[in-house]
């Protein structure tokens, strides 16, 4: 199965350089192309490929125009393999972005050029009719281009486990637990460890309405 979607958008931003002083505003022209495909290799194995391409053209500040093509964070190459009752998914997500507003610690700049990549493996096991177990590992990299904000380049290694049980035909209760190790490429920022543990509920209210709540 193969799907292609193309479009164009006009964006207005009253503070493209994320500044309290000397703010700059502009209209931005954004053409885009999205490709999604699924290849059923066999009855048990599936290959998925998706990519989002776009470009940003500034009307009044051409110095901020995109250098090349942007790759959406949703771009992904993934393969799902069935081993007995266990579904194993291997994936890689690569993106190239320049907008700074996605990084909350960045300010006073209109362009933050960076590559991001996430490679991971996830196993899903239906233990029985009401019990499900998900375990996995992700390795994430952020590579900043240029000398400005170069100290933000880092990697994150994460392991996670999500057991769940069906409390009712439409209600699933579960636990989300993960541990991450953050390592920066230079010594400007300190490395760290992050641990998350919390319950969640997934409730299918109707055929077309779903509620998901998580705390941690």
C-alpha positions as CSV (number, residue, x, y, z in Angstrom):
1,X,0.0,0.0,0.0
2,X,1.3,3.4,-1.0
3,X,0.1,6.9,-0.4
4,X,1.4,10.3,-1.5
5,X,0.1,13.7,-0.2
6,X,1.3,17.1,-1.3
7,X,0.4,20.5,0.0
8,X,1.4,24.1,0.6
9,X,0.9,26.3,3.6
10,X,1.3,30.0,4.5
11,X,2.4,30.7,8.1
12,X,2.5,34.1,9.9
13,X,4.8,34.4,12.9
14,X,5.1,37.6,14.9
15,X,8.4,36.5,16.6
16,X,10.5,34.3,14.4
17,X,13.6,35.0,16.4
18,X,12.1,34.1,19.8
19,X,13.2,37.4,21.4
20,X,11.8,39.7,24.0
21,X,13.5,42.7,22.2
22,X,13.8,43.5,18.5
23,X,11.2,41.0,17.5
24,X,11.0,40.1,13.8
25,X,7.8,39.0,12.1
26,X,7.4,37.4,8.7
27,X,5.2,35.3,6.4
28,X,6.6,31.8,5.7
29,X,5.7,29.7,2.6
30,X,5.8,26.0,3.3
31,X,5.4,23.4,0.5
32,X,5.3,19.8,1.8
33,X,5.3,16.2,0.5
34,X,4.4,13.1,2.6
35,X,4.9,9.5,1.5
36,X,3.6,6.5,3.5
37,X,4.0,2.9,2.4
38,X,3.4,-0.6,3.8
39,X,4.8,-3.7,2.3
40,X,3.4,-7.0,3.6
41,X,6.5,-9.2,3.2
42,X,4.7,-12.3,4.4
43,X,1.8,-13.2,6.6
44,X,3.9,-12.4,9.7
45,X,6.4,-9.7,8.6
46,X,5.6,-6.1,7.6
47,X,7.8,-3.3,6.4
48,X,6.7,0.3,6.8
49,X,8.3,3.4,5.3
50,X,7.1,7.0,5.8
51,X,8.8,10.3,5.1
52,X,7.7,13.9,5.3
53,X,9.6,16.5,3.2
54,X,9.1,20.3,3.4
55,X,10.7,23.6,2.8
56,X,10.4,27.1,4.4
57,X,10.7,30.3,2.4
58,X,10.7,33.6,4.4
59,X,9.2,36.6,2.5
60,X,11.1,39.4,4.3
61,X,14.0,37.5,5.9
62,X,15.5,35.2,3.2
63,X,18.6,34.6,5.3
64,X,16.4,32.3,7.4
65,X,15.3,30.2,4.4
66,X,15.7,26.4,4.8
67,X,19.1,25.1,3.7
68,X,18.0,22.1,1.7
69,X,15.0,19.9,2.5
70,X,13.5,19.4,6.0
71,X,12.7,15.8,7.1
72,X,9.7,15.5,9.4
73,X,10.2,13.8,12.8
74,X,7.5,11.4,11.7
75,X,9.7,10.0,9.0
76,X,10.3,6.3,9.8
77,X,11.6,3.0,8.6
78,X,10.1,0.1,10.6
79,X,9.8,-3.6,10.4
80,X,7.5,-5.8,12.4
81,X,8.3,-9.5,12.9
82,X,6.1,-12.1,14.6
83,X,8.0,-14.7,16.7
84,X,5.4,-17.0,18.2
85,X,3.0,-14.8,20.2
86,X,5.4,-11.9,20.4
87,X,5.4,-9.0,17.9
88,X,8.8,-7.4,17.5
89,X,9.2,-4.0,15.9
90,X,12.5,-2.5,14.8
91,X,12.5,1.1,13.8
92,X,14.6,4.1,12.8
93,X,13.4,7.7,12.7
94,X,15.6,10.3,11.2
95,X,14.7,14.0,10.9
96,X,16.3,17.3,9.9
97,X,14.7,20.4,11.4
98,X,15.6,24.2,11.6
99,X,12.7,25.7,13.6
100,X,13.9,26.6,17.1
101,X,10.5,26.6,18.8
102,X,10.5,22.8,19.3
103,X,13.4,23.2,21.8
104,X,12.2,25.1,24.9
105,X,15.7,26.1,26.0
106,X,16.5,27.9,22.7
107,X,15.8,31.7,22.4
108,X,17.0,34.8,20.5
109,X,17.5,32.9,17.3
110,X,15.4,32.1,14.2
111,X,17.3,29.1,13.0
112,X,18.4,26.0,15.0
113,X,19.7,23.5,12.5
114,X,19.9,19.9,13.8
115,X,19.6,16.2,12.9
116,X,17.7,13.9,15.2
117,X,17.7,10.1,15.0
118,X,15.9,7.5,17.1
119,X,16.6,3.8,16.7
120,X,14.8,1.3,18.8
121,X,13.3,-2.2,19.3
122,X,10.0,-3.0,20.9
123,X,8.4,-6.3,21.8
124,X,4.6,-6.8,22.4
125,X,3.3,-10.0,24.0
126,X,-0.3,-10.9,24.6
127,X,0.3,-13.1,27.6
128,X,-3.3,-14.1,27.8
129,X,-6.7,-12.8,26.8
130,X,-6.5,-9.8,29.2
131,X,-2.8,-9.3,29.9
132,X,-0.4,-7.6,27.6
133,X,3.3,-6.8,28.1
134,X,5.5,-4.3,26.1
135,X,9.2,-4.0,26.6
136,X,11.7,-2.0,24.5
137,X,14.9,0.0,24.1
138,X,15.5,3.3,22.3
139,X,18.7,5.2,21.4
140,X,18.2,8.9,20.6
141,X,20.7,11.3,19.1
142,X,20.6,15.1,18.7
143,X,23.3,16.5,16.4
144,X,23.5,20.3,16.2
145,X,25.0,21.9,13.1
146,X,27.3,24.8,13.4
147,X,29.1,26.3,16.5
148,X,26.0,28.1,17.9
149,X,24.3,25.8,20.5
150,X,26.6,23.0,19.5
151,X,26.9,22.1,23.2
152,X,23.3,20.9,23.1
153,X,24.3,17.8,21.1
154,X,23.6,14.7,23.2
155,X,22.3,11.1,23.2
156,X,19.6,9.4,25.4
157,X,19.4,5.6,26.0
158,X,16.1,4.5,27.3
159,X,14.7,1.1,28.4
160,X,11.0,0.8,29.1
161,X,8.4,-1.7,30.2
162,X,4.6,-1.4,30.0
163,X,2.4,-4.2,31.5
164,X,-1.3,-3.8,31.1
165,X,-4.5,-5.7,31.9
166,X,-8.1,-5.4,30.5
167,X,-10.3,-4.4,33.5
168,X,-13.3,-4.4,31.2
169,X,-13.9,-4.9,27.4
170,X,-13.3,-1.2,26.8
171,X,-11.0,-0.3,29.7
172,X,-7.3,-1.1,29.9
173,X,-5.2,-0.4,33.1
174,X,-1.4,-0.4,32.9
175,X,1.9,0.8,34.3
176,X,4.5,2.8,32.4
177,X,8.0,2.5,33.7
178,X,11.2,3.7,32.0
179,X,14.8,4.7,32.8
180,X,16.9,6.9,30.6
181,X,20.6,7.9,30.6
182,X,21.4,11.3,29.0
183,X,25.0,11.9,27.8
184,X,26.2,15.2,26.3
185,X,28.9,15.2,23.6
186,X,31.0,17.7,25.5
187,X,31.4,18.8,29.1
188,X,29.3,22.0,28.9
189,X,26.2,20.3,30.3
190,X,26.2,17.5,32.9
191,X,25.1,14.0,32.1
192,X,22.1,12.6,34.0
193,X,19.6,9.8,34.6
194,X,15.8,10.0,34.4
195,X,13.4,7.5,35.9
196,X,9.6,7.5,35.2
197,X,7.0,5.3,36.9
198,X,3.3,5.8,36.7
199,X,-0.1,4.3,36.0
200,X,-2.3,4.9,33.0
201,X,-5.9,4.1,31.8
202,X,-7.0,3.6,28.3
203,X,-10.8,3.8,27.9
204,X,-12.7,3.3,24.6
205,X,-15.7,5.4,25.4
206,X,-17.3,4.8,22.0
207,X,-16.2,3.4,18.6
208,X,-14.9,6.8,17.6
209,X,-13.9,8.3,21.0
210,X,-11.0,7.2,23.2
211,X,-9.6,8.6,26.5
212,X,-6.1,8.1,27.6
213,X,-4.8,9.4,31.0
214,X,-1.3,8.8,32.4
215,X,0.4,10.1,35.6
216,X,3.9,9.6,36.8
